[in-house]
Amino acid sequence: MAKLEGKKLLLLGERDGVPGPAMADVFANSGAEILFSATECFV
């Protein structure tokens, strides 16, 4: 994932979809900095 190296990420997960911590795990070794990760309920 060289395209993300040096980028900053804001991760918004969804309760019924992909949660924020799961996305953070996926991007952990991408070279990007995770600034914020949360799981919300969008109604």
Biopython code that builds the backbone (N, CA, C, O; Angstrom):
import numpy as np
from Bio.PDB.StructureBuilder import StructureBuilder

atoms = [
    (1, "MET", "N", (0.825, -1.190, 0.000)),
    (1, "MET", "CA", (0.000, 0.000, 0.000)),
    (1, "MET", "C", (0.866, 1.249, 0.000)),
    (1, "MET", "O", (0.710, 2.119, 0.857)),
    (2, "ALA", "N", (1.752, 1.335, -0.933)),
    (2, "ALA", "CA", (2.671, 2.463, -1.009)),
    (2, "ALA", "C", (1.940, 3.785, -1.252)),
    (2, "ALA", "O", (2.472, 4.849, -0.935)),
    (3, "LYS", "N", (0.739, 3.731, -1.806)),
    (3, "LYS", "CA", (-0.010, 4.962, -2.074)),
    (3, "LYS", "C", (-0.416, 5.672, -0.788)),
    (3, "LYS", "O", (-0.665, 6.877, -0.809)),
    (4, "LEU", "N", (-0.487, 4.961, 0.318)),
    (4, "LEU", "CA", (-0.923, 5.558, 1.581)),
    (4, "LEU", "C", (0.231, 6.016, 2.461)),
    (4, "LEU", "O", (0.004, 6.638, 3.499)),
    (5, "GLU", "N", (1.445, 5.724, 2.072)),
    (5, "GLU", "CA", (2.597, 6.074, 2.896)),
    (5, "GLU", "C", (2.677, 7.587, 3.088)),
    (5, "GLU", "O", (2.674, 8.349, 2.122)),
    (6, "GLY", "N", (2.749, 8.006, 4.353)),
    (6, "GLY", "CA", (2.828, 9.425, 4.684)),
    (6, "GLY", "C", (1.474, 10.122, 4.766)),
    (6, "GLY", "O", (1.420, 11.307, 5.095)),
    (7, "LYS", "N", (0.394, 9.429, 4.480)),
    (7, "LYS", "CA", (-0.949, 10.019, 4.536)),
    (7, "LYS", "C", (-1.499, 9.922, 5.956)),
    (7, "LYS", "O", (-1.013, 9.131, 6.764)),
    (8, "LYS", "N", (-2.504, 10.720, 6.251)),
    (8, "LYS", "CA", (-3.202, 10.698, 7.532)),
    (8, "LYS", "C", (-4.624, 10.196, 7.294)),
    (8, "LYS", "O", (-5.291, 10.635, 6.357)),
    (9, "LEU", "N", (-5.089, 9.272, 8.148)),
    (9, "LEU", "CA", (-6.394, 8.646, 7.945)),
    (9, "LEU", "C", (-7.347, 8.949, 9.087)),
    (9, "LEU", "O", (-6.957, 8.950, 10.255)),
    (10, "LEU", "N", (-8.599, 9.207, 8.736)),
    (10, "LEU", "CA", (-9.718, 9.280, 9.669)),
    (10, "LEU", "C", (-10.637, 8.128, 9.297)),
    (10, "LEU", "O", (-11.174, 8.099, 8.190)),
    (11, "LEU", "N", (-10.825, 7.189, 10.198)),
    (11, "LEU", "CA", (-11.596, 5.987, 9.898)),
    (11, "LEU", "C", (-12.915, 6.004, 10.649)),
    (11, "LEU", "O", (-12.934, 6.020, 11.880)),
    (12, "LEU", "N", (-14.013, 5.999, 9.914)),
    (12, "LEU", "CA", (-15.350, 5.943, 10.504)),
    (12, "LEU", "C", (-15.993, 4.620, 10.134)),
    (12, "LEU", "O", (-16.349, 4.385, 8.979)),
    (13, "GLY", "N", (-16.134, 3.774, 11.118)),
    (13, "GLY", "CA", (-16.762, 2.484, 10.896)),
    (13, "GLY", "C", (-18.244, 2.548, 11.228)),
    (13, "GLY", "O", (-18.722, 3.516, 11.819)),
    (14, "GLU", "N", (-18.954, 1.512, 10.844)),
    (14, "GLU", "CA", (-20.391, 1.439, 11.096)),
    (14, "GLU", "C", (-20.686, 0.189, 11.917)),
    (14, "GLU", "O", (-20.089, -0.865, 11.699)),
    (15, "ARG", "N", (-21.602, 0.318, 12.851)),
    (15, "ARG", "CA", (-21.926, -0.783, 13.758)),
    (15, "ARG", "C", (-22.387, -2.023, 13.010)),
    (15, "ARG", "O", (-21.993, -3.132, 13.372)),
    (16, "ASP", "N", (-23.207, -1.870, 11.982)),
    (16, "ASP", "CA", (-23.734, -3.013, 11.232)),
    (16, "ASP", "C", (-22.859, -3.380, 10.030)),
    (16, "ASP", "O", (-23.172, -4.316, 9.294)),
    (17, "GLY", "N", (-21.774, -2.650, 9.836)),
    (17, "GLY", "CA", (-20.876, -2.909, 8.716)),
    (17, "GLY", "C", (-19.490, -3.241, 9.228)),
    (17, "GLY", "O", (-19.321, -4.138, 10.053)),
    (18, "VAL", "N", (-18.513, -2.523, 8.741)),
    (18, "VAL", "CA", (-17.122, -2.736, 9.152)),
    (18, "VAL", "C", (-16.803, -1.770, 10.291)),
    (18, "VAL", "O", (-16.888, -0.556, 10.102)),
    (19, "PRO", "N", (-16.438, -2.279, 11.474)),
    (19, "PRO", "CA", (-16.125, -1.402, 12.596)),
    (19, "PRO", "C", (-14.777, -0.691, 12.427)),
    (19, "PRO", "O", (-13.890, -1.173, 11.722)),
    (20, "GLY", "N", (-14.645, 0.443, 13.076)),
    (20, "GLY", "CA", (-13.420, 1.243, 12.997)),
    (20, "GLY", "C", (-12.160, 0.494, 13.376)),
    (20, "GLY", "O", (-11.173, 0.585, 12.646)),
    (21, "PRO", "N", (-12.138, -0.255, 14.497)),
    (21, "PRO", "CA", (-10.918, -0.978, 14.859)),
    (21, "PRO", "C", (-10.492, -2.020, 13.821)),
    (21, "PRO", "O", (-9.300, -2.282, 13.666)),
    (22, "ALA", "N", (-11.444, -2.611, 13.116)),
    (22, "ALA", "CA", (-11.102, -3.572, 12.064)),
    (22, "ALA", "C", (-10.398, -2.854, 10.914)),
    (22, "ALA", "O", (-9.431, -3.375, 10.358)),
    (23, "MET", "N", (-10.875, -1.666, 10.556)),
    (23, "MET", "CA", (-10.214, -0.892, 9.511)),
    (23, "MET", "C", (-8.827, -0.458, 9.959)),
    (23, "MET", "O", (-7.885, -0.465, 9.166)),
    (24, "ALA", "N", (-8.697, -0.078, 11.234)),
    (24, "ALA", "CA", (-7.392, 0.327, 11.759)),
    (24, "ALA", "C", (-6.395, -0.822, 11.664)),
    (24, "ALA", "O", (-5.223, -0.602, 11.358)),
    (25, "ASP", "N", (-6.851, -2.046, 11.923)),
    (25, "ASP", "CA", (-5.977, -3.215, 11.812)),
    (25, "ASP", "C", (-5.510, -3.422, 10.368)),
    (25, "ASP", "O", (-4.356, -3.776, 10.125)),
    (26, "VAL", "N", (-6.400, -3.203, 9.432)),
    (26, "VAL", "CA", (-6.057, -3.378, 8.012)),
    (26, "VAL", "C", (-5.001, -2.358, 7.584)),
    (26, "VAL", "O", (-4.069, -2.701, 6.856)),
    (27, "PHE", "N", (-5.140, -1.115, 8.029)),
    (27, "PHE", "CA", (-4.235, -0.052, 7.601)),
    (27, "PHE", "C", (-3.018, 0.119, 8.508)),
    (27, "PHE", "O", (-2.207, 1.015, 8.274)),
    (28, "ALA", "N", (-2.870, -0.715, 9.532)),
    (28, "ALA", "CA", (-1.785, -0.559, 10.508)),
    (28, "ALA", "C", (-0.399, -0.611, 9.860)),
    (28, "ALA", "O", (0.489, 0.141, 10.262)),
    (29, "ASN", "N", (-0.200, -1.462, 8.891)),
    (29, "ASN", "CA", (1.113, -1.609, 8.257)),
    (29, "ASN", "C", (1.201, -0.935, 6.887)),
    (29, "ASN", "O", (2.061, -1.279, 6.076)),
    (30, "SER", "N", (0.314, 0.019, 6.634)),
    (30, "SER", "CA", (0.276, 0.665, 5.325)),
    (30, "SER", "C", (1.245, 1.830, 5.198)),
    (30, "SER", "O", (1.491, 2.315, 4.093)),
    (31, "GLY", "N", (1.796, 2.282, 6.318)),
    (31, "GLY", "CA", (2.665, 3.459, 6.290)),
    (31, "GLY", "C", (1.902, 4.737, 6.550)),
    (31, "GLY", "O", (2.503, 5.806, 6.661)),
    (32, "ALA", "N", (0.583, 4.647, 6.651)),
    (32, "ALA", "CA", (-0.246, 5.818, 6.932)),
    (32, "ALA", "C", (-0.378, 6.004, 8.441)),
    (32, "ALA", "O", (-0.250, 5.054, 9.212)),
    (33, "GLU", "N", (-0.635, 7.239, 8.843)),
    (33, "GLU", "CA", (-0.855, 7.552, 10.255)),
    (33, "GLU", "C", (-2.364, 7.592, 10.516)),
    (33, "GLU", "O", (-3.085, 8.344, 9.859)),
    (34, "ILE", "N", (-2.838, 6.798, 11.456)),
    (34, "ILE", "CA", (-4.260, 6.774, 11.800)),
    (34, "ILE", "C", (-4.497, 7.813, 12.889)),
    (34, "ILE", "O", (-4.080, 7.639, 14.034)),
    (35, "LEU", "N", (-5.172, 8.895, 12.515)),
    (35, "LEU", "CA", (-5.431, 9.983, 13.454)),
    (35, "LEU", "C", (-6.636, 9.694, 14.340)),
    (35, "LEU", "O", (-6.654, 10.056, 15.516)),
    (36, "PHE", "N", (-7.643, 9.039, 13.766)),
    (36, "PHE", "CA", (-8.890, 8.817, 14.495)),
    (36, "PHE", "C", (-9.571, 7.581, 13.934)),
    (36, "PHE", "O", (-9.629, 7.389, 12.719)),
    (37, "SER", "N", (-10.083, 6.749, 14.823)),
    (37, "SER", "CA", (-10.822, 5.559, 14.423)),
    (37, "SER", "C", (-11.996, 5.385, 15.376)),
    (37, "SER", "O", (-11.811, 5.361, 16.592)),
    (38, "ALA", "N", (-13.191, 5.265, 14.835)),
    (38, "ALA", "CA", (-14.383, 5.114, 15.679)),
    (38, "ALA", "C", (-15.424, 4.272, 14.956)),
    (38, "ALA", "O", (-15.418, 4.145, 13.731)),
    (39, "THR", "N", (-16.319, 3.700, 15.758)),
    (39, "THR", "CA", (-17.456, 2.962, 15.226)),
    (39, "THR", "C", (-18.707, 3.711, 15.647)),
    (39, "THR", "O", (-18.915, 3.961, 16.834)),
    (40, "GLU", "N", (-19.530, 4.064, 14.691)),
    (40, "GLU", "CA", (-20.747, 4.837, 14.950)),
    (40, "GLU", "C", (-21.969, 4.068, 14.459)),
    (40, "GLU", "O", (-21.856, 3.110, 13.695)),
    (41, "CYS", "N", (-23.123, 4.505, 14.909)),
    (41, "CYS", "CA", (-24.393, 3.943, 14.461)),
    (41, "CYS", "C", (-25.104, 5.007, 13.619)),
    (41, "CYS", "O", (-25.591, 6.003, 14.154)),
    (42, "PHE", "N", (-25.159, 4.796, 12.322)),
    (42, "PHE", "CA", (-25.800, 5.749, 11.409)),
    (42, "PHE", "C", (-27.231, 5.311, 11.160)),
    (42, "PHE", "O", (-27.472, 4.241, 10.602)),
    (43, "VAL", "N", (-28.170, 6.133, 11.569)),
    (43, "VAL", "CA", (-29.589, 5.803, 11.421)),
    (43, "VAL", "C", (-30.222, 6.717, 10.407)),
    (43, "VAL", "O", (-31.417, 6.605, 10.135)),
]
sb = StructureBuilder()
sb.init_structure("model")
sb.init_model(0)
sb.init_chain("A")
sb.init_seg("    ")
for serial, (resi, resn, name, xyz) in enumerate(atoms, 1):
    if name == "N":
        sb.init_residue(resn, " ", resi, " ")
    sb.init_atom(name, np.array(xyz, "f"), 0.0, 1.0, " ", f" {name:<3s}", serial, name[0])
structure = sb.get_structure()
